[in-house]
Every structure is written in structure tokens, then in C-alpha cells.
Amino acid sequence: MATLREISEITGYSIATISRVLNEDETLKVTDSTRKMILDAAGSMDYANKHGGNKKGSPGEHLKIGIVQMEITQESEKDPYYLYLKSNVEKCCFSREMETFVMQYNSEEACYRSAVSRELDGILAIGQFREEQIAAMKKSAPHIVFLDSSPRPEEFCSVVPNYEVGIRQGMKYLVEQGHRRIAFVGPEYSTDSINRQALELRRKFFCDYLERYGDNKIEGILIDTDWLECDISEQILNYMKKGHPKPTAFFAFNETTAMGVLRALQILGFQVPEDFSILSYNDTILATLTQPHLSGIRIHMEEMVDCAVDLLVRNVRGKDSIPLCISVPSTLIIRESVQKAKQELGND
């Protein structure tokens, strides 16, 4: 992963400022553009380091590709995951000598536009979109590949993370460490592939795991939280103070959530992982900027992007006659925030 010094050299901001931005320090006042620049640089450099710089792709791929990103909400703005995905898409297309155009949705005219009017070979769509937005994309380009969602699988190619595998990996690891009372921390609802409210998939697969392996005497706790880190900390503080059964391990929906849990436990005077273990999801650069560093489930964003671009190229070249959905498995990354459970805690 990129180091703070490398990000500082690229952006011009101090190491201290970068660290505080990446750690979501609420006391630091920076503009949205500064925060976005730092997160974009972190995501871009992480990609470049893992892939050995700007390697050239296959000759003849001089395609014109539109990049469409889902509407930024309060939730997605606080999660750098989508910023990293977009940055990796731009890097991958550049390495393959593709010309990219960022497109914005015009709700009044129900169409997508870019700063430069060009005929596009295809679109890479990142995130979740409403039906009218998907219809507008179809008017803009003959080929569309979705990244991180799979609307109309009978019509469009897509690449998605396999959350079921990730939850199973995480739970298996926590159980092997002796944890039998595990709390899932995250929102109850999220958005599905066509931007409708639906049960959050990671939470659903957590519950499915408990049903399947309940004979192992694993007790699951659901702590439904809001999206902002400060709200998460407050909700964890309230939960811990009200005498509820205390887990020995917290399985966090993403790193912003994990950081909120960590902050609440530190406020209460607990040590991680000595008193409680925390396992996170996503595994972006944020995981290595906390104390302790977060163990987590890594979503392979670079590989997802590579697959999506490959599918789009094949579509444009007429090599695929049926839509394909690629589900990319995750990897367990072991760092410092999880250790073996000492014993089950009571309600005190």
C-alpha cells in the first residue's frame, strides 16, 4: 500500500494532515476538495504499487469509454470504497490506452452528459443506479458493464464482490480464535442493484451463517448503526453502557464502522485486541492507519476493475454473446486487531 510520505509528495499536504483525513479525524477542518484529493491519491497509488506502475495493455484498445458513478450520498461520501473504485477504473483504462470521459446525469433531461461530446464505445458504471438512469446510459453507449452491482443480469455484464464468501471467511476466523459471541455492526438496510432499499447483504450473510452453524453455540448480536463514524461511536457507547450482552468480537460493516467501534471502546477505557477484537471489511489504506492496525476482509478492487474492463472490451469487440456476471471472492488479511478470546463476557 502507499505510504503517508508518498501521498504527501503527490498532494503537497503534510503527513499529519493526510493521516488525520484518512483516519476521519472530526476535529480537522479541511475542504471537501482537499479530502477528495487525498483519498484519490491514496487509492491511485495503492493501485500503482500493486500493479507495478503504468503497464501498457493490449495494442489496439484505443476505445472511448464513459465512466458513470452513482450519485454521491451521505453514506457513500464517508466511505472511500467508491472513490478507490473510480480511481482504479481511471488507472486501468489509462494503462490500456483508453480515452475516458466522466459523465454526469441530468435529471431534467433524463440523460448523461460529459464535458466533451464524443461518441462512446461503452460505459463502465460504478455503483447502484435507478431504472431511469440505466435507460439513459443505454441511449449514450451500445455497451455497458456494471461494477459493484448487477442490474438486469439477463442484459448487462457485471462484476461484484462476493460478500457471502467474505462473511464466511471472517466468521470462520473469529470462531477459530475462540470467539463465540460476535456482534455484527452496520446498517440494517442498504441499496440493491437498482438503487432500491434492501437488507444489507453483509448483515444478511452474517445471519445466514449463524443459522447454518448454530450448533457450534455461536451467539450473534446485531448492532444496527447509522453511517457516520460519530453516530457509530455513540451507538456503541450506548450499547455497552446499557448492560446488554457484551460480545468478545465486533465484525464491522466497513472501515468507517470499525473506526467508530474502536473509538467508542477506547473512550470506555478498553484495549483492542486485549479486551475486544475488531474485524473490518474492505481493507483499504485506512486499515493500516489505526492503532492497532485492522484485520479485515479485503475486497479485491483492482481485480474487479480489471475484470470489468476486460468484459467491456470483449463486448465492444463482439466476442461475448451472453451477459456474464463475475463474482470476485475476498481474502482474509490478518493484522493486529483480533486475538484469541479469553472468555465470554457477561453483562457487566
Rosetta blueprint (number, residue, H / E / L):
1 M L
2 A L
3 T L
4 L H
5 R H
6 E H
7 I H
8 S H
9 E H
10 I H
11 T H
12 G L
13 Y L
14 S L
15 I H
16 A H
17 T H
18 I H
19 S H
20 R H
21 V H
22 L H
23 N L
24 E L
25 D L
26 E L
27 T L
28 L L
29 K L
30 V L
31 T L
32 D H
33 S H
34 T H
35 R H
36 K H
37 M H
38 I H
39 L H
40 D H
41 A H
42 A H
43 G H
44 S H
45 M H
46 D H
47 Y H
48 A H
49 N H
50 K H
51 H H
52 G L
53 G L
54 N L
55 K L
56 K L
57 G L
58 S L
59 P L
60 G L
61 E L
62 H L
63 L L
64 K E
65 I E
66 G E
67 I E
68 V E
69 Q E
70 M L
71 E L
72 I L
73 T L
74 Q H
75 E H
76 S H
77 E H
78 K H
79 D L
80 P L
81 Y H
82 Y H
83 L H
84 Y H
85 L H
86 K H
87 S H
88 N H
89 V H
90 E H
91 K H
92 C H
93 C H
94 F H
95 S H
96 R L
97 E L
98 M L
99 E E
100 T E
101 F E
102 V E
103 M E
104 Q E
105 Y E
106 N E
107 S L
108 E L
109 E L
110 A L
111 C E
112 Y E
113 R E
114 S E
115 A L
116 V L
117 S L
118 R L
119 E L
120 L L
121 D L
122 G E
123 I E
124 L E
125 A E
126 I E
127 G L
128 Q L
129 F L
130 R L
131 E H
132 E H
133 Q H
134 I H
135 A H
136 A H
137 M H
138 K H
139 K H
140 S H
141 A L
142 P L
143 H L
144 I E
145 V E
146 F E
147 L E
148 D L
149 S L
150 S L
151 P L
152 R L
153 P L
154 E L
155 E L
156 F L
157 C E
158 S E
159 V E
160 V E
161 P E
162 N L
163 Y H
164 E H
165 V H
166 G H
167 I H
168 R H
169 Q H
170 G H
171 M H
172 K H
173 Y H
174 L H
175 V H
176 E H
177 Q L
178 G L
179 H L
180 R L
181 R E
182 I E
183 A E
184 F E
185 V E
186 G E
187 P L
188 E L
189 Y E
190 S E
191 T E
192 D L
193 S L
194 I L
195 N L
196 R L
197 Q E
198 A E
199 L E
200 E L
201 L H
202 R H
203 R H
204 K H
205 F H
206 F H
207 C H
208 D H
209 Y H
210 L H
211 E H
212 R H
213 Y L
214 G H
215 D H
216 N H
217 K L
218 I L
219 E E
220 G E
221 I E
222 L E
223 I E
224 D E
225 T L
226 D L
227 W L
228 L L
229 E H
230 C H
231 D H
232 I H
233 S H
234 E H
235 Q H
236 I H
237 L H
238 N H
239 Y H
240 M H
241 K H
242 K L
243 G L
244 H L
245 P L
246 K L
247 P L
248 T L
249 A E
250 F E
251 F E
252 A E
253 F L
254 N L
255 E H
256 T H
257 T H
258 A H
259 M H
260 G H
261 V H
262 L H
263 R H
264 A H
265 L H
266 Q H
267 I H
268 L L
269 G L
270 F L
271 Q L
272 V L
273 P L
274 E L
275 D L
276 F L
277 S E
278 I E
279 L E
280 S E
281 Y E
282 N E
283 D L
284 T L
285 I H
286 L H
287 A H
288 T H
289 L L
290 T L
291 Q L
292 P L
293 H L
294 L L
295 S E
296 G E
297 I E
298 R E
299 I L
300 H L
301 M H
302 E H
303 E H
304 M H
305 V H
306 D H
307 C H
308 A H
309 V H
310 D H
311 L H
312 L H
313 V H
314 R H
315 N H
316 V H
317 R L
318 G L
319 K L
320 D L
321 S L
322 I L
323 P L
324 L L
325 C E
326 I E
327 S E
328 V E
329 P L
330 S L
331 T E
332 L E
333 I E
334 I L
335 R L
336 E L
337 S L
338 V L
339 Q L
340 K L
341 A L
342 K L
343 Q L
344 E L
345 L L
346 G L
347 N L
348 D L
